[in-house]
Amino acid sequence: MPETASTTRAPDALLPSLAPLLHEWLPRQRWFAGKGRRVTGFTLDAATELLPLDGTGPGLLHLLVRVEQPGRPAGAPADCYQLLLGVRSQLPPRLAPALIGRIRQGPLAGRAVYEGLRDPRLAGLLYERLRTPGPTGPLRFHATAALPASLAPRMLDAEQSNSSIVYGDSFILKIFRRVSPGANPDLELPLALGRAGCERVPAPVAWFESGASTLGVLQPYLRDSRDGWRLALDALADGREFTGEARALGRATAEVHLALAEALPTRRLERAETEQLTAAMDRRLHAAAQAVPALLPHVPGLRAVFAAASGAPGTGVLQRIHGDLHLGQTLRGSDGGWAVIDFEGEPAKPLDERRGVQPTVRDVAGMLRSFDYAARTHRPWNADWAARCRAAFCSGYAEASGADPRTDPALLRAYETDKAVYEVVYEARHRPDWLPVPMSAIQRLAAAP
């Protein structure tokens, strides 16, 4: 297997031939973060042939491409995306939906280019490469255990910011589409939790990277599990309580936090840092109110929430947390046990921020907001159901951690408020029909004593 693209497909010839296709295809992908801004150009960071492009069968081309778009901060690098492109002379009908286009000029002129992860042969090749650790050009493959051969791949369609492939219902490979220098928390934290003996998170068994950037992580696939969001909606539809599940989920969340605090550095939360955190929340509120005028009547009450947290004495610790915890990031197995997944954090935020230490109540607040969202999907709105789940989750958390998050109400309320403000902006832009969900929380939080 060659380690780099051949000289006949040098980057200076390859990228211009692909650019017209990428201009059309990239902005349509769900994981493309630059929607709404025009693409003005591309820069190639790396090109690697994982399967030769000049053979009789399909080729697999791995690219790290920077996408130039207006509006990024001065000095900030352009977003870098990971692409795995299949290349064939003739595309079989079964792969027609994966077609990106046919190249008109350059070293691959006349070839069909398509989403390589949708080709079982190419997706299978990627798994086989993970089974045999070592370098291929700028890519490095790692494994912590021997992996079985010849597992049939299938690509999942539910991902938003990444792409995932399941292999034989045994493993799931997450491909990070938008990549940044540094270890991705979705590799870093599960590895640390595995070393700490935490069984609430599937431990990575293989991964690959380029330079300092994590590109993909292979973990056990929990095939008999269901996600917490779906389970909560089913409970609401059936008129069932969810407090038992919420309490158990609170315990699982606390166990993950305790294991992270054991495995990775922590430090005391000082009052000055609390003031900085709440000042940032206040700035986000100001910007949100300018974008969504419905927030304006509630601004004084919301600012009072942040001021109360800012004036509280510094308590607790800062540590690594999940960073984007909600019901959809949890799985309940057939044995009733909960697992926590997707430790990447909020992909839109800079990687350094996602890898920073934070108060654990931020994760708690995210889950409390998720119970509100689930309850709002029910008609009529079942606010009492959400309140009981929220209380049960906090009680379960306290049982496992020895610290009830409700005993630090000012900071917890501030994080829940900050999350609700974010939700208001998101829903106003993308799902106006859902705007009443966070606005009901805004009204409750702004009126709280």
BELBELUR-V426301 format. One record per helix or strand of 3 or more residues. SS is the DSSP state (h for helix, s for strand). FROM is the first residue (numbers start at 1). TO is the last residue. If there is no record, write none. Layout:
BEGIN
SS/FROM/TO ; SS/FROM/TO
END
This chain:
BEGIN
h/7/9 ; h/11/28 ; s/39/51 ; s/59/69 ; s/79/88 ; h/93/98 ; s/99/102 ; s/112/115 ; h/116/118 ; h/120/131 ; s/134/136 ; s/139/143 ; s/153/155 ; s/162/167 ; s/171/176 ; h/185/195 ; s/204/210 ; s/213/220 ; h/228/238 ; h/243/263 ; h/271/291 ; h/293/311 ; s/317/319 ; h/327/329 ; s/330/332 ; s/338/340 ; h/351/354 ; h/361/376 ; h/383/401 ; h/405/430 ; h/432/447
END
